[in-house]
Each structure stands twice: as C-alpha cells, then as structure tokens.
Amino acid sequence: MPPRTSPTERQKRLGAELRRMRLAAGVSAESAAGLLGVDRAKVSAMEQGVRAINEERLRALACHYDCADEDYIHALVAMAQTRKRGWWERYRGSLSSAVLDIAELEAHATRMRCAHSVHIPGLLQTSEHALALFRFVVPRLPEQQVALRLAHRLERQQVLEGASAPEYVAVVHEAALRMRFGGPKVARAQLDYLTHMSARDNVVLRVLPFEAGGFPGAGQTVNYLEGPVPQLDTAQVDSTHGPDFLHTEAQLAKYRAQLDWMERLSLTPADSRDFIQALARQL
C-alpha cells in the first residue's frame, strides 16, 4: 500500500500510539524495523500515520513491546482496519482537513462531552443559527463555501441519531444561550430546538448560569471524545488558527477535570430545560 500524502487525525493517532508503545517499552525503531523485516524509515512512516499497518504487524509489535492490554490492542487493530469511506470524505478538497477530522472522530466516539461558553454546540445548532454564524466569518465567506459548511454541519449532527448513537453530554454557559445570532426569531428557534434535543435519551444538556460564578477554562470550547478504551480518548480544543487535537495522558486528565468541574457547577438537566424555556419566552 503506497504512503499517504495527508493522513487524517485518526490515522496520525494510530501512529502516535505505536510510537508511544515503543518508547514505553524502551525499544528502538531499528529493533522494531528488524522484527517486521522493513527499513527504519517505514517504521517511522507508520508512527506518523503516513503508512498503513495491518493486524499481523500491529500485534507483532505489541508483543515485542510487551503490551499486555488486550482491550487496547484490539482497539488499535480496529483503527488500523478501518477502510470504509466516511460521509465526510465527500467534502475533502472543499473544506479544511481539520473540520473533516472532527467529524471522523465523532463518528468513532463511544461517548462525547463538551463545554461551550459563547456558542451553541455545533451538534445542537439549527440550520438558521449555523448559517448566521458562518456569515460572521472574517474574511467573509463566498456563498458556495457557506453552503458547503452548512451542509457538512447538518450531516455531522446525524451522529446523535439512531439506536447506536453515543451519549452526548453538553455544558452550555448562559452567555451562549443569550447570544442572538440571526436575530430574536432565530435565537428563540434555537432555544426551542435545544429543549427538543435535551429530551432525547442520549443527550444530556446542562446550563452553567451566570450566578455559578467562575469556572476553569472560561471562554474556551472543549470537545472530549471518548474512545473504546480510555487511552484513545481525544480532547479537541478550538483556537483562532483552527482545532487542536490533544491526547497525552496529562492533557486528557486536565480536560476531564475541567469538564467535571463545570458539570458540578451547572444546573440539573431538568432545571436546565426550564431555564432555557424561560429564556425563550423572553424573546
């Protein structure tokens, strides 16, 4: 199989896990290359996600690295065997690869948590609200790009539908609920839609009111995507240059603690629903 020119975040993550296993075992790249019967450059390419790895080689490396966590190994094998072309691939070449990476990670997440202090979470936005957001991008987006982003956003939301949909826990600050992107009519429809979505069995929506005071990570948007095993969780953080994907043990622990803290400060799901309905009646 030829090398990839642009590996996805998921492919790069598999490579990073291979490297992490090797370094934890104190094994050199030369030793790993010798085991597989390839040159060192191919091992490096595998660890960068540029070159694919099959199940036989992956299990051979895991054994060579003395990794006894069978659940972890099985999850890595599943990552390596993913061949099905995801719906997001239709947008490759039209939207940034980072945006497509988010959709791919969501599609494979077993559970999702997020915290938003200024915006409504993308998976819970109405089309009118999302459209208003895309029109506030600087520099201004061409209409074709706006349409593409909106179509992609709406397809992303389908991850919350169906019998196998993952649990989605969202903490939304009162400030985000009071923003009126698109005007009062669009804002009210957005609040009504949040109420509707919060009634789903797999959606837990919690409001963090102004009166709760300070909280960690204020102003930051965090999406925490849980994998089949904790080692494969990913924290995605928005920044001015685009999304950052974090997965070191320390980074994951930090964002889990931050989300736990915010959830403790927030209203219960039932009280959050009442809070949102009260805000909608004011519009």
Secondary structure, DSSP 8 states (H G I E B T S, - for coil): ----SS--HHHHHHHHHHHHHHHHHT--HHHHHHHHTS-HHHHHHHHTTSS---HHHHHHHHHHTT---HHHHHHHHHHHH--S--GGGGGBTTB-HHHHHHHHHHHH-SEEEEEESSS--GGG--HHHHHHHHTT-SS---HHHHHHHHHHHHHHGGGG-STT--EEEEEEEHHHHH--TT-HHHHHHHHHHHHHHHTSTTEEEEEE-GGG---TTTT--EEEEE-SSGGG-EEEE--TTS-EEE-SHHHHHHHHHHHHHHHHHS--HHHHHHHHHHHHHT-
